[in-house]
Amino acid sequence: LSAAAAAENQPRPEKGIMGAVARNAVQVAQGMLTAFNTSMNKAWRQEDGLWFAHLAECRAQDVEWMQWQRSVWAEEAEDRRRKLKWKEEDMVQRNLDNARSLWLRFVERNRRDVEEKSEQLKAVSSLAAIFAGFAVVTLTQFNLQQNFSMTLVGIYGILTALVVCCTVFLGSVY
């Protein structure tokens, strides 16, 4: 810049009363602006402090919420563990119930088989008693003729005795 331009940018000293009033007005304005700036800075700091206090309160609430959330997660984990335990116990109980029902079916089937065999033995013993009765009757009612072979009579006696023995044996089974 030239010297003339620099001289133009220089504030000119005012002369007289008007110059003093203008200087006082400028100083008063600067004082008012400084006071306003100071009060605005103070208000901003107070607001900023309140905001930080609010943030601290929000953080405290966040921490409290996180602790609550952790307790909820812990309860949910405990519920899952309990449900798993109940499921395992239920599976054990179902296995026991299945084994019990299988055993009862096996016992029932064996009972029916025994009853069936018992009925069959009763029928065989009744039939054996009938055969024995017929064998005894035929032995007592058998009439020998004069020209009959004694060998055949002996064989007939042995077979009749055998039938009676078998009948006694089968009759004693029941």
Disulfide bonds with the S-S distance in Angstrom:
none
